[in-house]
């Protein structure tokens, strides 16, 4: 009788099996990633490809006769964004912090290049750099990252080294000057929407860093005075003043300055509870809403997917913000806390502003809806920011 042990063969070590075991170990970076954030951002990015397609497939003047033009480009932007996300996570928290001065200066160079002959004007704002072949970059999107990282580095430098428990006035002033440089350049374009996002992001960063309340109240007062000065000195373009006028009085010139918001509300209101169905929105098919693939993409959601679709989109954004707050709260150093706090403030306000302007509760400011609006710069910056959140999470022990 043959023993059952006669067929036994000793297991040999497999390099592939060893690499897999390390990748799946509890302390491995792959296991540390917050997959709720990643999957929520991916669902928004993939789902928005259909929204962008619906908004553009019939617009021959934009698609050059190719109905899938924007669909393919949106998916390409997503793929590049995922590569950038992976690169940020692989580079890691500490090396990113060491590279902040270079990243910040690179952002300033890009912003200044927009004011040179390389820059081009879109929708009244000289805020783009055209590289040919249909490829363009909006540096203001990357400036938001530069502000978050630069302020985090300054506000945390003396705290993380053990010299202080809270940022002192000198550190706060230095951080504000650092943030003011890119913000001032963007204001020259003028790109008021991006400046609004930067201002709120700066306040969120200061809150995350635990600066004294006098700075927050002082900045709010200075912001009010600055806004008045910008209005009185004529810094704003006529089309921007008209947007605020239309927001203050929705019935003002519905065929002119109020046209966008009027058509947006009609589109969203016509969707009802469950919408008219993807690719079946009459306002979208009729091309009544301008810039529907970018700033007004939420109108496609409201019309074709209804209240249910809009709620699902808001919940996905909320999941990112919720888990981002969790990462900020559990971070092991001030730099990480401030970075996470800045990112979630940026996402929260920009999402609120974009959706709010389509509903008529916020002025039209021309900011994209993160991960949803068409645009490479917005998609790249958004996924880099998601990578920063994961880099913060993966550098600490897992706490559930």
Number of C-alpha atoms within 10 A of each C-alpha: 3 6 7 7 7 7 8 8 7 6 6 6 8 9 9 9 10 11 11 11 12 14 14 14 13 13 15 13 20 16 14 21 19 19 13 15 22 18 14 18 22 17 15 20 23 15 14 25 23 19 25 22 20 26 28 25 19 18 16 12 9 13 14 9 12 15 17 16 16 23 21 13 15 25 18 13 20 23 14 16 25 21 15 20 24 17 13 22 24 15 12 18 22 12 11 17 16 11 11 18 15 11 18 21 14 14 22 18 12 20 26 15 16 24 18 11 9 12 22 17 13 9 9 14 19 19 25 23 22 16 11 7 6 6 9 16 19 21 24 28 22 24 26 27 23 24 27 27 28 23 28 27 23 20 29 23 17 17 18 16 10 9 9 12 13 17 20 14 13 11 19 19 15 14 22 19 13 17 23 16 13 26 24 12 19 26 19 15 22 19 23 20 20 21 21 17 22 29 19 16 25 25 17 22 29 24 17 22 25 15 18 15 11 9 16 16 11 11 17 14 11 12 13 12 12 13 12 11 12 13 13 10 9 10 16 18 15 10 13 22 15 18 19 17 17 24 20 14 12 17 14 15 14 15 11 11 21 21 18 22 24 21 20 28 18 18 26 25 17 18 24 16 15 15 23 17 13 15 18 15 25 15 20 22 16 11 16 16 24 17 17 23 25 19 23 26 27 30 31 32 26 30 32 29 26 24 19 16 20 22 14 14 20 15 13 19 21 17 17 22 21 14 17 25 19 15 23 25 15 17 21 16 15 23 27 30 24 27 28 34 29 33 26 24 24 26 22 19 17 23 21 14 24 26 24 16 23 26 20 17 13 16 21 25 20 20 25 26 24 23 29 28 27 30 23 23 18 25 26 23 23 25 26 23 26 28 27 24 30 29 26 26 27 24 18 17 13 13 8 5
